[in-house]
């Protein structure tokens, strides 16, 4: 009888201890979850596109300092990477399970590989929480969707334009070309004067090759044929696309791209154009700041126009819109909520009003709230001519 009583006592003690252990474990888990949900400490952004000292100061003033003032327990640390290698460094770090909290990529096609390898966090809940679906233009926002979830927010929407040296054009009585014939006439006149027709290069960004393919497909094959190809109605090997690539090849072989295409950086391209050593430059709106800075150095006047229509039936003016770079949250971020709070600030009128005045062109945030009055600061800086 005593044996049974001692055994019963031991069982009760064991059950009591087990119950205590379970309660402690539950409380510990709850405390851990609570700590994760409101974790303090810095969050990181590696800016992939590079930036000169002035541009870095602008990002500190307009981006970092206002956010940190409002979020002192989760301040943003910004690292500006070299433009030519920054993307690779970010991808390698993220794939290895490390990297910044906010993941910046050159565009949706680059983001896709990180999504498919399960390294980015779905943003659907944060988009809903901060009403980002109402603040970001829908067609541009949807470029970050994959299999029903959104993994990337568009940092910019941009287009390719034709920059030209207006001082040089005015001196020679030229106007921005609207057709292939007019472009050929001006380019041949430039060559005859020893001036390079196009100031272009991929010295600091090899993917610049894609810009010229985008220009030639849109302005020779035309948007309707591109849409048909995207739907699968016609193949990308269709004659109209083959002819477009042949035109691009012909320009290069005739020397229209100059002698130093594979070494010229973006700043050097802008300066050649601003000096009048090149007449035109097919480039993106993201390069506007570089162009303005270069023309300030030389005192000559910058002109901007739509690239000409290169085939009958292709409309002019034509501006193909694309997403230039994206922002995502690293799946291994210790504080995704703080990273999302940064995205909330990034896609705000407050930030846009600051950055659009200090750095026009590159921070073309696709916000729904940018009305005509608010866009005046951009329009005053970027006078795109359709004459």
KOLMARSE-876149 format. One record per residue (C-alpha): residue number from 1; residue in one letter; x, y, z. Coordinates in steps of 0.001 Angstrom, whole numbers. Example, Ala and Ser with C-alpha at 12.3 -4.5 7.8 and 13.67 -1.06 7.14 Angstrom:
# residues 2
+------+------+---------+---------+---------+
: mipa : voti :      c1 :      c2 :      c3 :
+------+------+---------+---------+---------+
:    1 :    A :   12300 :   -4500 :    7800 :
:    2 :    S :   13670 :   -1060 :    7140 :
+------+------+---------+---------+---------+
# end
This chain:
# residues 387
+------+------+---------+---------+---------+
: mipa : voti :      c1 :      c2 :      c3 :
+------+------+---------+---------+---------+
:    1 :    X :       0 :       0 :       0 :
:    2 :    X :    2864 :    2368 :     920 :
:    3 :    X :    4613 :    1489 :   -2351 :
:    4 :    X :    1519 :    2508 :   -4332 :
:    5 :    X :    1198 :    5702 :   -2312 :
:    6 :    X :    4869 :    6657 :   -2915 :
:    7 :    X :    4429 :    5860 :   -6635 :
:    8 :    X :    1315 :    8014 :   -6806 :
:    9 :    X :    3162 :   10862 :   -5099 :
:   10 :    X :    6030 :   10605 :   -7595 :
:   11 :    X :    3577 :   10624 :  -10522 :
:   12 :    X :    1847 :   13761 :   -9185 :
:   13 :    X :    5203 :   15484 :   -8706 :
:   14 :    X :    6298 :   14470 :  -12200 :
:   15 :    X :    3077 :   15764 :  -13739 :
:   16 :    X :    3403 :   19009 :  -11793 :
:   17 :    X :    6969 :   19516 :  -13002 :
:   18 :    X :    5976 :   18634 :  -16558 :
:   19 :    X :    3140 :   21182 :  -16432 :
:   20 :    X :    5567 :   23829 :  -15189 :
:   21 :    X :    8010 :   23043 :  -17978 :
:   22 :    X :    5280 :   23322 :  -20625 :
:   23 :    X :    4150 :   26696 :  -19231 :
:   24 :    X :    7692 :   28017 :  -19211 :
:   25 :    X :    8204 :   26797 :  -22793 :
:   26 :    X :    4992 :   28479 :  -23952 :
:   27 :    X :    5884 :   31739 :  -22246 :
:   28 :    X :    9390 :   31641 :  -23721 :
:   29 :    X :    8030 :   31005 :  -27221 :
:   30 :    X :    5539 :   33840 :  -26829 :
:   31 :    X :    8272 :   36172 :  -25654 :
:   32 :    X :   10430 :   35155 :  -28629 :
:   33 :    X :    7628 :   35808 :  -31112 :
:   34 :    X :    6915 :   39144 :  -29452 :
:   35 :    X :   10586 :   40095 :  -29655 :
:   36 :    X :   10767 :   39198 :  -33348 :
:   37 :    X :    7620 :   41143 :  -34175 :
:   38 :    X :    8960 :   44332 :  -32626 :
:   39 :    X :   12708 :   43795 :  -33008 :
:   40 :    X :   14866 :   46860 :  -32727 :
:   41 :    X :   18149 :   47508 :  -34474 :
:   42 :    X :   19260 :   48897 :  -37819 :
:   43 :    X :   17937 :   47740 :  -41162 :
:   44 :    X :   20099 :   47787 :  -44269 :
:   45 :    X :   19759 :   48822 :  -47900 :
:   46 :    X :   22516 :   48278 :  -50438 :
:   47 :    X :   21900 :   50810 :  -53192 :
:   48 :    X :   22652 :   48858 :  -56368 :
:   49 :    X :   23000 :   51640 :  -58953 :
:   50 :    X :   26033 :   53462 :  -57547 :
:   51 :    X :   26243 :   57202 :  -57029 :
:   52 :    X :   28700 :   60065 :  -57092 :
:   53 :    X :   29421 :   62020 :  -53869 :
:   54 :    X :   26655 :   64569 :  -54554 :
:   55 :    X :   24100 :   61822 :  -55189 :
:   56 :    X :   25138 :   60003 :  -52028 :
:   57 :    X :   24655 :   63184 :  -50011 :
:   58 :    X :   21204 :   63597 :  -51542 :
:   59 :    X :   20213 :   60066 :  -50489 :
:   60 :    X :   21423 :   60683 :  -46952 :
:   61 :    X :   19498 :   63988 :  -46757 :
:   62 :    X :   16260 :   62939 :  -48468 :
:   63 :    X :   16073 :   59213 :  -47744 :
:   64 :    X :   18075 :   58169 :  -44689 :
:   65 :    X :   17832 :   61107 :  -42291 :
:   66 :    X :   14026 :   61662 :  -42480 :
:   67 :    X :   13330 :   57931 :  -42075 :
:   68 :    X :   15726 :   57563 :  -39149 :
:   69 :    X :   14261 :   60602 :  -37414 :
:   70 :    X :   10833 :   58942 :  -37531 :
:   71 :    X :   12164 :   55455 :  -36683 :
:   72 :    X :   14988 :   55921 :  -34148 :
:   73 :    X :   14890 :   52304 :  -32903 :
:   74 :    X :   15132 :   50802 :  -36403 :
:   75 :    X :   17391 :   53217 :  -38311 :
:   76 :    X :   18338 :   52636 :  -41931 :
:   77 :    X :   21959 :   51994 :  -42848 :
:   78 :    X :   22635 :   52773 :  -46527 :
:   79 :    X :   25584 :   51317 :  -48453 :
:   80 :    X :   26108 :   52602 :  -51991 :
:   81 :    X :   27628 :   49889 :  -54196 :
:   82 :    X :   29502 :   50312 :  -57476 :
:   83 :    X :   26932 :   50381 :  -60283 :
:   84 :    X :   28625 :   47772 :  -62461 :
:   85 :    X :   29012 :   45115 :  -59759 :
:   86 :    X :   26416 :   46043 :  -57146 :
:   87 :    X :   23695 :   43775 :  -58504 :
:   88 :    X :   25943 :   40694 :  -58430 :
:   89 :    X :   27123 :   41448 :  -54893 :
:   90 :    X :   23540 :   41761 :  -53656 :
:   91 :    X :   22389 :   38550 :  -55343 :
:   92 :    X :   25332 :   36506 :  -54050 :
:   93 :    X :   24787 :   37758 :  -50487 :
:   94 :    X :   21043 :   37059 :  -50547 :
:   95 :    X :   21476 :   33597 :  -52044 :
:   96 :    X :   23969 :   32732 :  -49289 :
:   97 :    X :   21319 :   33577 :  -46678 :
:   98 :    X :   22747 :   36986 :  -45775 :
:   99 :    X :   22626 :   40363 :  -47487 :
:  100 :    X :   20604 :   43523 :  -46814 :
:  101 :    X :   17112 :   43658 :  -45346 :
:  102 :    X :   15829 :   45623 :  -48348 :
:  103 :    X :   16855 :   43927 :  -51590 :
:  104 :    X :   17272 :   46211 :  -54608 :
:  105 :    X :   17513 :   44734 :  -58105 :
:  106 :    X :   17876 :   46246 :  -61608 :
:  107 :    X :   14357 :   45116 :  -62543 :
:  108 :    X :   11663 :   42413 :  -62388 :
:  109 :    X :   13528 :   39936 :  -64609 :
:  110 :    X :   16443 :   39926 :  -62142 :
:  111 :    X :   14076 :   39683 :  -59187 :
:  112 :    X :   12454 :   36561 :  -60622 :
:  113 :    X :   15486 :   34331 :  -59969 :
:  114 :    X :   15485 :   35320 :  -56284 :
:  115 :    X :   11744 :   34661 :  -56051 :
:  116 :    X :   12056 :   31221 :  -57640 :
:  117 :    X :   14892 :   30307 :  -55261 :
:  118 :    X :   12679 :   31356 :  -52308 :
:  119 :    X :   14900 :   34174 :  -51031 :
:  120 :    X :   12345 :   37018 :  -51030 :
:  121 :    X :    9391 :   37601 :  -48758 :
:  122 :    X :    5884 :   37936 :  -50238 :
:  123 :    X :    4785 :   41543 :  -49786 :
:  124 :    X :    1015 :   41039 :  -50031 :
:  125 :    X :     277 :   41695 :  -46335 :
:  126 :    X :    2462 :   44809 :  -46258 :
:  127 :    X :     936 :   46114 :  -49488 :
:  128 :    X :   -2484 :   45783 :  -47864 :
:  129 :    X :   -1347 :   47238 :  -44521 :
:  130 :    X :     139 :   50380 :  -46071 :
:  131 :    X :   -2374 :   50694 :  -48958 :
:  132 :    X :     486 :   50490 :  -51440 :
:  133 :    X :   -1877 :   49061 :  -54056 :
:  134 :    X :   -3666 :   52419 :  -53977 :
:  135 :    X :    -465 :   54476 :  -53925 :
:  136 :    X :    1462 :   52736 :  -56721 :
:  137 :    X :     197 :   52646 :  -60317 :
:  138 :    X :   -1431 :   49243 :  -60861 :
:  139 :    X :     231 :   48201 :  -64163 :
:  140 :    X :    3679 :   48969 :  -62738 :
:  141 :    X :    2934 :   47344 :  -59365 :
:  142 :    X :    1887 :   44127 :  -61121 :
:  143 :    X :    5356 :   43691 :  -62637 :
:  144 :    X :    6380 :   42357 :  -59216 :
:  145 :    X :    3773 :   39566 :  -59172 :
:  146 :    X :    4605 :   35875 :  -59472 :
:  147 :    X :    2119 :   33003 :  -59035 :
:  148 :    X :    -447 :   35177 :  -57291 :
:  149 :    X :    1909 :   36974 :  -54880 :
:  150 :    X :    3823 :   40221 :  -55085 :
:  151 :    X :    7540 :   40073 :  -54231 :
:  152 :    X :    8874 :   43366 :  -55601 :
:  153 :    X :    7805 :   47004 :  -55666 :
:  154 :    X :    8846 :   49140 :  -58655 :
:  155 :    X :   11326 :   51853 :  -57625 :
:  156 :    X :   11018 :   53676 :  -60933 :
:  157 :    X :    9174 :   53693 :  -64186 :
:  158 :    X :   11190 :   55025 :  -67060 :
:  159 :    X :   11574 :   55263 :  -70806 :
:  160 :    X :   14259 :   55553 :  -73470 :
:  161 :    X :   14656 :   58946 :  -75125 :
:  162 :    X :   16964 :   60691 :  -77583 :
:  163 :    X :   19248 :   63184 :  -75856 :
:  164 :    X :   20935 :   65577 :  -78268 :
:  165 :    X :   23263 :   68552 :  -78190 :
:  166 :    X :   20837 :   71371 :  -78955 :
:  167 :    X :   23654 :   73892 :  -79315 :
:  168 :    X :   25221 :   71764 :  -82049 :
:  169 :    X :   21860 :   71115 :  -83707 :
:  170 :    X :   20926 :   74802 :  -83753 :
:  171 :    X :   24314 :   75746 :  -85183 :
:  172 :    X :   23755 :   73376 :  -88105 :
:  173 :    X :   20057 :   74045 :  -88598 :
:  174 :    X :   18990 :   70566 :  -87503 :
:  175 :    X :   15857 :   69557 :  -85613 :
:  176 :    X :   15374 :   66270 :  -83722 :
:  177 :    X :   14753 :   63511 :  -86304 :
:  178 :    X :   11278 :   62000 :  -86477 :
:  179 :    X :   11918 :   59379 :  -89183 :
:  180 :    X :   14625 :   56955 :  -90250 :
:  181 :    X :   15401 :   59159 :  -93254 :
:  182 :    X :   15911 :   62250 :  -91089 :
:  183 :    X :   18057 :   60270 :  -88631 :
:  184 :    X :   20252 :   58954 :  -91452 :
:  185 :    X :   20721 :   62462 :  -92850 :
:  186 :    X :   21846 :   63905 :  -89511 :
:  187 :    X :   24053 :   60927 :  -88636 :
:  188 :    X :   25827 :   61052 :  -91987 :
:  189 :    X :   26363 :   64823 :  -91624 :
:  190 :    X :   27847 :   64257 :  -88163 :
:  191 :    X :   30227 :   61580 :  -89459 :
:  192 :    X :   31327 :   63952 :  -92237 :
:  193 :    X :   32243 :   66526 :  -89572 :
:  194 :    X :   34201 :   63966 :  -87544 :
:  195 :    X :   31520 :   63855 :  -84844 :
:  196 :    X :   30228 :   60553 :  -83428 :
:  197 :    X :   26475 :   60217 :  -84090 :
:  198 :    X :   25630 :   58332 :  -80870 :
:  199 :    X :   27388 :   58757 :  -77514 :
:  200 :    X :   26780 :   55300 :  -76036 :
:  201 :    X :   28724 :   52619 :  -74173 :
:  202 :    X :   28577 :   49802 :  -71666 :
:  203 :    X :   31810 :   50416 :  -69783 :
:  204 :    X :   30168 :   50529 :  -66365 :
:  205 :    X :   26970 :   48578 :  -67099 :
:  206 :    X :   27123 :   45688 :  -69598 :
:  207 :    X :   23330 :   45398 :  -69616 :
:  208 :    X :   23245 :   48746 :  -71445 :
:  209 :    X :   23227 :   46576 :  -74590 :
:  210 :    X :   19605 :   45796 :  -73757 :
:  211 :    X :   18658 :   49477 :  -73905 :
:  212 :    X :   19540 :   49650 :  -77592 :
:  213 :    X :   17681 :   46430 :  -78370 :
:  214 :    X :   14652 :   47894 :  -76597 :
:  215 :    X :   14899 :   51086 :  -78665 :
:  216 :    X :   15251 :   49314 :  -81988 :
:  217 :    X :   12446 :   46809 :  -81346 :
:  218 :    X :    9998 :   49475 :  -80207 :
:  219 :    X :   10804 :   52066 :  -82855 :
:  220 :    X :   11342 :   49731 :  -85814 :
:  221 :    X :    9184 :   46653 :  -85183 :
:  222 :    X :    6668 :   48784 :  -83302 :
:  223 :    X :    4591 :   48264 :  -80146 :
:  224 :    X :    1858 :   46279 :  -81913 :
:  225 :    X :    4306 :   43638 :  -83121 :
:  226 :    X :    5973 :   43461 :  -79711 :
:  227 :    X :    2573 :   42886 :  -78135 :
:  228 :    X :    1815 :   40138 :  -80630 :
:  229 :    X :    5130 :   38464 :  -79846 :
:  230 :    X :    4526 :   38694 :  -76099 :
:  231 :    X :    1132 :   37005 :  -76590 :
:  232 :    X :    2719 :   34322 :  -78754 :
:  233 :    X :     859 :   35340 :  -81916 :
:  234 :    X :    4116 :   35815 :  -83841 :
:  235 :    X :    7620 :   34464 :  -83074 :
:  236 :    X :   10525 :   36654 :  -81997 :
:  237 :    X :   12270 :   35362 :  -85119 :
:  238 :    X :    9684 :   37123 :  -87294 :
:  239 :    X :   11161 :   39093 :  -90194 :
:  240 :    X :   10258 :   42447 :  -88633 :
:  241 :    X :   12400 :   41694 :  -85565 :
:  242 :    X :   15257 :   40311 :  -87656 :
:  243 :    X :   15220 :   43484 :  -89760 :
:  244 :    X :   15274 :   45622 :  -86612 :
:  245 :    X :   18382 :   43865 :  -85285 :
:  246 :    X :   20019 :   44234 :  -88699 :
:  247 :    X :   19497 :   48018 :  -88467 :
:  248 :    X :   21185 :   48084 :  -85067 :
:  249 :    X :   24066 :   45986 :  -86405 :
:  250 :    X :   24432 :   48324 :  -89383 :
:  251 :    X :   24678 :   51390 :  -87131 :
:  252 :    X :   27441 :   49807 :  -85115 :
:  253 :    X :   29384 :   48673 :  -88171 :
:  254 :    X :   29151 :   52165 :  -89697 :
:  255 :    X :   30770 :   53594 :  -86571 :
:  256 :    X :   27697 :   55406 :  -85279 :
:  257 :    X :   28395 :   54033 :  -81782 :
:  258 :    X :   31944 :   55395 :  -81776 :
:  259 :    X :   35226 :   53584 :  -81176 :
:  260 :    X :   35027 :   53072 :  -77418 :
:  261 :    X :   31623 :   51495 :  -76844 :
:  262 :    X :   32968 :   48786 :  -74531 :
:  263 :    X :   34851 :   51188 :  -72258 :
:  264 :    X :   32714 :   54360 :  -72116 :
:  265 :    X :   30977 :   54937 :  -68782 :
:  266 :    X :   27713 :   56812 :  -68312 :
:  267 :    X :   29457 :   59979 :  -67129 :
:  268 :    X :   31854 :   59881 :  -70099 :
:  269 :    X :   28983 :   59435 :  -72557 :
:  270 :    X :   27213 :   62470 :  -71131 :
:  271 :    X :   30365 :   64587 :  -71317 :
:  272 :    X :   31080 :   63633 :  -74957 :
:  273 :    X :   27581 :   64743 :  -75880 :
:  274 :    X :   27871 :   67936 :  -73844 :
:  275 :    X :   31165 :   68837 :  -75554 :
:  276 :    X :   29663 :   68352 :  -79005 :
:  277 :    X :   32027 :   65458 :  -79732 :
:  278 :    X :   28872 :   63372 :  -80209 :
:  279 :    X :   25571 :   64617 :  -81555 :
:  280 :    X :   22971 :   62343 :  -79995 :
:  281 :    X :   22587 :   59722 :  -77253 :
:  282 :    X :   19827 :   57105 :  -77075 :
:  283 :    X :   19555 :   56647 :  -73311 :
:  284 :    X :   17058 :   56404 :  -70477 :
:  285 :    X :   15322 :   59024 :  -68383 :
:  286 :    X :   17375 :   57548 :  -65522 :
:  287 :    X :   20452 :   59268 :  -67031 :
:  288 :    X :   18930 :   62748 :  -66999 :
:  289 :    X :   20868 :   63871 :  -63930 :
:  290 :    X :   24194 :   62867 :  -65514 :
:  291 :    X :   23287 :   64723 :  -68700 :
:  292 :    X :   22342 :   67919 :  -66866 :
:  293 :    X :   25569 :   67841 :  -64847 :
:  294 :    X :   27689 :   67368 :  -67991 :
:  295 :    X :   25992 :   70218 :  -69897 :
:  296 :    X :   26477 :   72520 :  -66911 :
:  297 :    X :   30218 :   71860 :  -67216 :
:  298 :    X :   30358 :   72821 :  -70900 :
:  299 :    X :   27762 :   75589 :  -70952 :
:  300 :    X :   26015 :   74065 :  -73959 :
:  301 :    X :   22301 :   73285 :  -74158 :
:  302 :    X :   20769 :   69848 :  -73710 :
:  303 :    X :   17829 :   68728 :  -75841 :
:  304 :    X :   15545 :   65735 :  -75229 :
:  305 :    X :   13125 :   64180 :  -77718 :
:  306 :    X :   11430 :   60915 :  -78547 :
:  307 :    X :   13536 :   58498 :  -80549 :
:  308 :    X :   12428 :   58645 :  -84205 :
:  309 :    X :   10058 :   56237 :  -85892 :
:  310 :    X :   12253 :   53887 :  -87950 :
:  311 :    X :    9597 :   52290 :  -90129 :
:  312 :    X :    6395 :   53443 :  -91773 :
:  313 :    X :    3402 :   52778 :  -89556 :
:  314 :    X :    5310 :   53061 :  -86263 :
:  315 :    X :    3912 :   56034 :  -84307 :
:  316 :    X :    5844 :   59146 :  -83321 :
:  317 :    X :    6361 :   60236 :  -80607 :
:  318 :    X :    6602 :   56896 :  -78813 :
:  319 :    X :    7696 :   56266 :  -75235 :
:  320 :    X :    7986 :   52645 :  -74093 :
:  321 :    X :    7499 :   52486 :  -70323 :
:  322 :    X :    9403 :   49995 :  -68182 :
:  323 :    X :   10300 :   49278 :  -64562 :
:  324 :    X :   13905 :   50252 :  -63972 :
:  325 :    X :   14641 :   48787 :  -60560 :
:  326 :    X :   12739 :   47103 :  -57735 :
:  327 :    X :   12623 :   46908 :  -53951 :
:  328 :    X :   11967 :   43665 :  -52041 :
:  329 :    X :   12393 :   42302 :  -48506 :
:  330 :    X :   15002 :   39652 :  -47799 :
:  331 :    X :   13328 :   36482 :  -46501 :
:  332 :    X :   16148 :   36167 :  -43953 :
:  333 :    X :   15706 :   39702 :  -42637 :
:  334 :    X :   15569 :   39679 :  -38817 :
:  335 :    X :   13101 :   42572 :  -38921 :
:  336 :    X :   10860 :   42499 :  -42016 :
:  337 :    X :    8335 :   44818 :  -40339 :
:  338 :    X :   10918 :   47597 :  -40107 :
:  339 :    X :   11924 :   46977 :  -43725 :
:  340 :    X :    8256 :   47308 :  -44713 :
:  341 :    X :    8010 :   50564 :  -42743 :
:  342 :    X :   10898 :   51862 :  -44850 :
:  343 :    X :    9032 :   50931 :  -48040 :
:  344 :    X :    6044 :   52833 :  -46667 :
:  345 :    X :    8216 :   55955 :  -46427 :
:  346 :    X :    9878 :   55348 :  -49798 :
:  347 :    X :    6521 :   55353 :  -51620 :
:  348 :    X :    5257 :   58515 :  -49968 :
:  349 :    X :    4563 :   61997 :  -51279 :
:  350 :    X :    6912 :   63312 :  -48603 :
:  351 :    X :    9907 :   61461 :  -50033 :
:  352 :    X :    8949 :   62058 :  -53668 :
:  353 :    X :    8683 :   65809 :  -53108 :
:  354 :    X :   12211 :   65834 :  -51721 :
:  355 :    X :   13979 :   63560 :  -54187 :
:  356 :    X :   12328 :   64842 :  -57377 :
:  357 :    X :   13746 :   68298 :  -56744 :
:  358 :    X :   17237 :   67144 :  -55780 :
:  359 :    X :   17686 :   64180 :  -58163 :
:  360 :    X :   15330 :   64404 :  -61162 :
:  361 :    X :   15056 :   61445 :  -63507 :
:  362 :    X :   16344 :   58460 :  -61556 :
:  363 :    X :   13751 :   58458 :  -58730 :
:  364 :    X :   10665 :   58415 :  -60945 :
:  365 :    X :    8422 :   56768 :  -58352 :
:  366 :    X :    5224 :   55413 :  -59981 :
:  367 :    X :    2855 :   57038 :  -57497 :
:  368 :    X :    -834 :   57521 :  -58214 :
:  369 :    X :    -796 :   60828 :  -56301 :
:  370 :    X :    1548 :   62641 :  -58689 :
:  371 :    X :    -829 :   65109 :  -60272 :
:  372 :    X :     -38 :   67743 :  -62877 :
:  373 :    X :     880 :   70387 :  -60304 :
:  374 :    X :    3195 :   68046 :  -58423 :
:  375 :    X :    4844 :   66901 :  -61617 :
:  376 :    X :    5876 :   70423 :  -62593 :
:  377 :    X :    9271 :   70104 :  -60919 :
:  378 :    X :   10042 :   67131 :  -63132 :
:  379 :    X :    8605 :   68766 :  -66256 :
:  380 :    X :   10644 :   71909 :  -65751 :
:  381 :    X :   13787 :   69785 :  -65605 :
:  382 :    X :   12924 :   67355 :  -68393 :
:  383 :    X :   11658 :   69263 :  -71416 :
:  384 :    X :   10864 :   66430 :  -73824 :
:  385 :    X :   10274 :   67829 :  -77285 :
:  386 :    X :    8058 :   66270 :  -79929 :
:  387 :    X :    8838 :   68874 :  -82563 :
+------+------+---------+---------+---------+
# end
